[in-house]
């Protein structure tokens, strides 16, 4: 069972997590979630440990029972401009700023973060497997991003995004070699997985 609170006192906490950091294509998504103090769920954990079906079921629960939740994203062009680490922080900031309830404390999955306004925070390695609010954020970030990648797969069906969600699978990279890149590819990434990439037109 994951922990429900980080602070002992009654502090309104928002858990934050991102999805899609290691992808070759698509935005990086992040979610911020404020759960009720009495929220309990035996299944909720790190989204990577769950099936797609379970994640979808939990998304409905989180979105219906959270005190507040929001999802932010940073587009591939922005990722290329500011790098993926800063883009992950920015996506979290965009999620936090959309919350209908102002959090008093932020729980961030990972070991680094750029402060958001003057809200105090803690970074927690493997926080999505430790705290319910971060696990809830991981569910929303993952499911919203997967849904987005399935939608744009219809626009560019040669990259198998419906299955790989933009991650560097063999089929995805084979699609890049055969058909080139799309506006959704992160041009600053090693798209082909080779020391010397092929001469691809990124315009």
ZIMOTA-V318788 format. One record per residue. N is the residue number from 1. NEAR is the number of other ideal C-beta (glycine too) atoms within 10 Angstrom. Layout:
[[N	NEAR] [N	NEAR]]
//
This chain:
[[1	9] [2	19] [3	14] [4	16] [5	16] [6	19] [7	13] [8	6] [9	7] [10	9] [11	13] [12	14] [13	24] [14	33] [15	30] [16	33] [17	32] [18	28] [19	29] [20	30] [21	15] [22	11] [23	25] [24	26] [25	27] [26	26] [27	25] [28	29] [29	29] [30	34] [31	34] [32	34] [33	32] [34	23] [35	26] [36	10] [37	11] [38	6] [39	18] [40	11] [41	17] [42	7] [43	10] [44	23] [45	20] [46	19] [47	25] [48	11] [49	12] [50	19] [51	8] [52	11] [53	8] [54	15] [55	18] [56	14] [57	14] [58	23] [59	20] [60	10] [61	15] [62	24] [63	15] [64	8] [65	13] [66	24] [67	16] [68	16] [69	27] [70	21] [71	22] [72	23] [73	23] [74	25] [75	16] [76	24] [77	14] [78	17] [79	26] [80	16] [81	12] [82	14] [83	11] [84	19] [85	14] [86	14] [87	25] [88	27] [89	23] [90	20] [91	31] [92	31] [93	20] [94	18] [95	27] [96	22] [97	13] [98	14] [99	17] [100	9] [101	13] [102	13] [103	24] [104	15] [105	16] [106	23] [107	28] [108	26] [109	27] [110	20] [111	10] [112	9] [113	17] [114	13] [115	11] [116	21] [117	9] [118	5] [119	13] [120	12] [121	20] [122	14] [123	14] [124	19] [125	10] [126	12] [127	26] [128	30] [129	17] [130	18] [131	24] [132	24] [133	31] [134	30] [135	29] [136	32] [137	36] [138	31] [139	30] [140	28] [141	30] [142	26] [143	23] [144	19] [145	25] [146	22] [147	13] [148	20] [149	24] [150	13] [151	11] [152	19] [153	19] [154	9] [155	10] [156	17] [157	12] [158	15] [159	27] [160	18] [161	30] [162	14] [163	13] [164	20] [165	22] [166	27] [167	16] [168	17] [169	16] [170	10] [171	12] [172	23] [173	18] [174	14] [175	21] [176	22] [177	13] [178	9] [179	12] [180	14] [181	20] [182	17] [183	12] [184	21] [185	23] [186	24] [187	15] [188	15] [189	18] [190	12] [191	22] [192	16] [193	13] [194	10] [195	6] [196	6] [197	13] [198	10] [199	5] [200	14] [201	6] [202	10] [203	5]]
//
